[in-house]
Amino acid sequence: MKKPVYDFLLTTGRVLNSLEASTVILTGNVYDHFYSDKTDDYETMLNFLKTSMSLQSNIIVTYKITEGIKFQSASDAKLIANAWLLRQQNRKKDEEGFGSLCQKAIGNPTYALALLREMCQAADGRDVGGNRLLSKKLLIMIEGAEAIIPLESLGQLSDSDRIRIQICLDWFKDPDFNESRDAVLLITESKSMINSAISRLTNIVEIAVLSPDEEKRAHFIQWFNKKQDRSHRLSSPKVEKDLARDTAGLNILALRKLLKKAAHAGGEICQKDVATEVQWFIERELGDIVEFKTPGHSLKDVVGFSQIKDYVNKKVIPRFKSTGKDSLPGLAVCGPIGAGKTFFWEAVAAESGMIVLVLARLRDKWYGESDVRLERLRRMLYTFVNVLVFIDEADAQFTSLNDRDQHATEKRLQAGLLSMMSDPLLRGKVKWLLLTARIDKLSQDMLRPGRPGSLVIPMLDPEGQDREDFLRWAIEPTLGRDVSSEVTNELRELSKDYFAAMFSELKSELYAEAVGKKLGIEEVKAIMQDIIQPAVGQTREYQTLCAKIFCNRKSLLPGTVDREGWLQKLQSLKTGGIG
């Protein structure tokens, strides 16, 4: 059983040992459990850091609002107290007095920060011979930094908040502190959750704690399984391996919950329970940013689009399934409203067999929460082996980064998503699928190769046999007899301007009329003659032209490619106030 190696721990050690920074912010999956080789147990972040960094040369001090200031040992507390008393020469040399000061820090973060800073100053003080008062390195770990120096707008900060921020600014910018060997570790889920006056200091280093990957999940599953009675263990190594693969997205705490349930059931675990737990966890972590999509239809249920179906089966689905160099980073689907984009591509998602996450509502009403959500999404995507991120109505979610009316938060979120779309660590793991009727509204940065612009597919109104298939699909279920070619021609003429959504609406209306009976051809014609085209003709023409212009595969365009002519028509519509 290969023991986990945590990159964040190695990076933290390098940063502190090289004196690159004296203040480090640990962000990400910080409220999970981590395996300690020294104890052969999974521990909280704070305990894991204490165990891992416990060296003869270190004195570790921890602080939580609910627990106050704690020392790893009584001897460490005594060393700090001695340094404190030597520095406070005008005070009574009473170690118990120092201990009572530490007790006052419980529930009083302002007092605690001031005291911790004074400990650093005492540790780095000098005796009459010029020697440092504390021979060991002082390492202060502060958990829940977001509750101590919270992110709030200036007007919402309390007086205590402002004092704590100023203490931290004075402390972390202090040249003496930065030149000393002492260090502070701030632990918080997101850098965006602590006050920007602190998080933006250039001498602070942020180190990300990633969610457990498949290898780390496998270690925990094996470790947990070994500790169970034989009658409560998972049945085989294969079950362990499959479970590690299928629990992408879960942290160790959520995985422990799932395994406890399995142990209670005698080691039995079903795929449905795993899928439910993963879905629940991800939706809880990301709120309404994402929802799991489980389409109930496939490409066999899609009418028309014969050319695109063939292309998708040969060129898209194989590249979606691949996680190698031939994998498709993403694609953009464009076409006029009512063309059937969503239904078609939900079917493609089902055919691919991938996990499908529908992305929506990135921006949150709470101050700073949108950035936290984006960081959670990024952290979670790193854990997947192959996932499809489905973004419908993409033009409503994203606009050009150069748009002057775009809010600063939206620009920041969009820039973050663009970064994820081209992240080499996510290449092959995450495929991005954007659907839009207004592809011209999307940022050009999003439509470049290497992002969804790698492949732009137009979904246009049906022509030829595809239109014939739509017509028959709409009318045949409710007709009482076969349709002659003459009648077919007449119906074809009545539906000449129909698009996918209108054929669907026609079918629904015919079903409503045919309750308990079959319809005659004259009844069908009467219904079709009563239907008036929606007043979206010019808008759809504009959107169709955009889809043709942005398409980057000749084989997906009908007839001759005339981009210059399409641009002229588009400009003409714009001049007329369309678009």
Secondary structure, 3 states (H helix, E strand, C coil): CCCCCCHHHHHHHHHHHCCCCCEEEEEECCCCEEEECCCCEEEEHHHHHHHHCCCCCEEEEEEECCCEEEECCHHHHHHHHHHHHHHCCCCCCCHHHHHHHHHCCCCCHHHHHHHHHHHHHHHCCECCCCCECCCCEEEEEEECHHHHCECCCHHHCCHHHHHHHHHHHHHHHCHHHHHCCCEEEEECCCHHHECHHHHCCCCEEEEEECCCCHHHHHHHHHHHHHCCCHHHCCCCHHHHHHHHHHCCCCCHHHHHHHHHHHHHCCCCCCHHHHHHHHHHHHHHHHHHHEEECCCCCCHHHCCCCHHHHHHHHHHHHHHHHCCCCCCCCEEEEECCCCCCHHHHHHHHHHHHCCEEEEECCCCCCCCCHHHHHHHHHHHHHCCCCCEEEEECCHHHHCCCCCCCCCCHHHHHHHHHHHHHHCCCCCCCCEEEEEEECCHHHCCCCCCCECCECCCEEECCCCCCHHHHHHHHHHHHHHECCCCCHHHHHHHHHHCCCCCHHHHHHHHHHHHHHCCCCCECHHHHHHHHHHCCCCCCHHHHHHHHHHHHHHCCCHHHCCCCCCHHHHHHHHHHHHHCCCC
